[in-house]
């Protein structure tokens, strides 16, 4: 488990001040918001319990084009064109229309932070007093700003109590993984297991990342513990559990992007996609649009109320995709231990079907969005470059 680098002892001085924007949370979503405010003249502070890049909580992978378009390419550890899906009776290999890359979490966060212009400090955010100027309460003091962002994760710390969620009675998945170092050359495949041996309502994974293989199990049912199947998968792959475990709760339903004058992004808004549990790309996606809306406010081109309405609408416009993937997740949970899952994967094996499905999936948050400047949304959807289709596996 990571060791917190939060300031202690003599270094733990009081923290207080007035800012234009307070961003709570220094991972993908929070740093993406800060990135879009660079050069606006806004006084911005980002606070987190951990130092930037200190605490990795996922397998850390995203579509390669998103990382490149965000200027985060140097953090890439390994890139994959194929997705290998294991069933008890058969292994399927799908060639995707775009590549997926694992990356170094700390380096990516550092690169993303370098694109911003903000003050950073470590503190635990405890709550908020709302007003024309909000007051964010931390364990080191109070921070005041008219614009406040909650990018703290699934706990949705700055929401009203009635809006808070707590596991296991919540719309959350749970995931746990190990990432032991490997002595030999890393595997070449991005692998998933839809195998009831490990978990029925969920899936297992092995994501190579240069000198390690990030291996774990995710359950769509928050009541099911996943340590035992994670250990079993690691043993089956012969990689062990050296280095310990990392895990997290994973939201799998979209939540409001605003609430009583506060903006929410990333896991606090449920921006992790159901079924796939892919949340990095969407955290960047929503973080960018939120940062652009806040920039309009600090530059005098919009009011806070207009930004709340526009960002809230942008968030809600994506509900159809999240609801659709939620239905897919429910189907996977229901058929994973039956032959119907094998039939479904056989129907998906056509390269044309795979291209169609994954192209639409990528366009939920297209990589072109990272290149749109201050436009409110991506103008052009992602289009696959022309190339020969592979034969069906």
ABEGO torsion letter per residue (X at the ends): XBBBABBBEAABBBBBEBBABBBBEABAAAAAAAAAABGAGBBBBBBBABBBGABBABAGBBBAAAAAAAGAAAABABBBABBBBBBAABBBBBBBABBBBBBBAAAAAAAAAAABBBBBBBBBBAEBBBEABBBBBBAAEBBBBABBBBAAEAAGAABBAAABBBOABBBBBBBBBBBBBBABBBBABBBBBBBAAABABEBBBBBBBGABBBBBBBBABAABBAAAAAAAAAAAAGAEABGEBBBBBBBABBBBABBGGBBBBEAAAGABBBGAGBAAAAAAAAAAAAAAAAAAAAAGABBAAAAAAAAAAAAAAAAAAAAAAAAAAAAAAAAAABAAAAAAAAAAABAAAAAAAAAAAAAABBAAAAAAEABABBABBBBBBBBBBBBBX
